Amino acid sequence: MSDRLTSSRFAARFGLATPIALAPMALASGGDLAAACAKAGALALIGGGYGDLDWTAREHSIAAQALSTDAQAADRLGCGFITWRMEKDRSALDWVLGHPLPPAAIMLSFGDPTTLARDITARGIALICQIQTMAQLPQAVDAGASVIVAQGAEAGGHGMNASDGRSTFTFIPEIADWLAAHAPDVLLLGAGGIADGRGLAAAMMLGADGALIGSRLWACEESLAARGAIDEALQASGDDTARSAVFDILRQKDWPPQYDFRALRNAIHRKWEGRIEELRADPAAAIADYAQGTAHGDYTRAHVTVGEAAGLISTRVPAEHAIAAITQEARALLGS
């Protein structure tokens, strides 16, 4: 049965049953979660993230094996990478590009995609570019993006800093208007704060062709996120998250300064959030404290990567159930 969701340009382009894409969350969107999302009819992007070749190959192989008897679902499998990190080591990207099962799409985020895009689009693979500002939009389109992801600052994990980031609610329609005028064949997904059918329906009403969903799927049973971290997120509201550089410093991640990281605003975050430069100048003791917290599953000291949508997530369910619930609610709201 065709309706507004299944007939959306995004669903039609990738053979989906619902216009949802799994956000390629580093170290969380592994093979089991990707396979579950693909079987549920969504575009499944493995979280290649920083480009660890062994991790990417292992998780991709897990997904490919799980989808080996379902060709339609296997055609929904792709991968995502951090652009600036690929400029230092692109071995994982090259491995995915050379795999016998061609990726349905490659998503690039955080950096100029131009150089990497050539090798992706030359193979006939769809390029998805996630952006955070209007200034990044023409660059992504010129690089050959088939899909733009408009990431609002509400999103969990990495995104544009609090000063320069955009709200998903205004960012989606502004990009939709620009694309309609300059690149009407390029598709648009909303991201950031979308965790239920209301969010998907709203994104589509604002001009998106679908949604990239992170936090809701991060908290699903197949996710590689630690159970303790998910349990903490399930008890949180959107008020309990914050965006800053604290956890990048504690994890010793050398991110470009315009991007920072949204997670639960726990005790270690509150300790340092007003003392960022002091933390940068002498991080050793704080790094050791964070590492000890991580090793012991102490989430007053370890990070919990979740966005403002935390307050919309109260259960840890299979990804199939989450996607079905989002789709059903959006369908009812859109009247299709």
Buried (B, 14 or more C-beta within 10 A) or exposed (E): EEBBBBEBBBBBBBEBBBBBBBBBBBBBBBBBBBBBBBBBBBBBBBBBBBBBBEBBBEBBEBBBEBBEEEEEBBBBBBBBBBBBBBEEEBEBBBBBBEBEBBBBBBBBBBBBBBEBBEBBBEEEBBBBBBBBBEEBBEBBBEBBBBBBBBBBBBBBBBBBBEEEBBEBBEBBBBBBEBBEEEBEEBBBBBBBBBBBBBBBBBBBEBBBBBBBBBBBBBBBBBBBBBEBBBBBBBEBEBEBBBBBBBBBBBBEBEBEEBBBBBBBBBEBBEBBBEEBEEBEEEBEEBBEBBBEBBEEBBBEBBBBBBBBBBBBBEEBBBBBBBBBBBBEBBBEBBEB
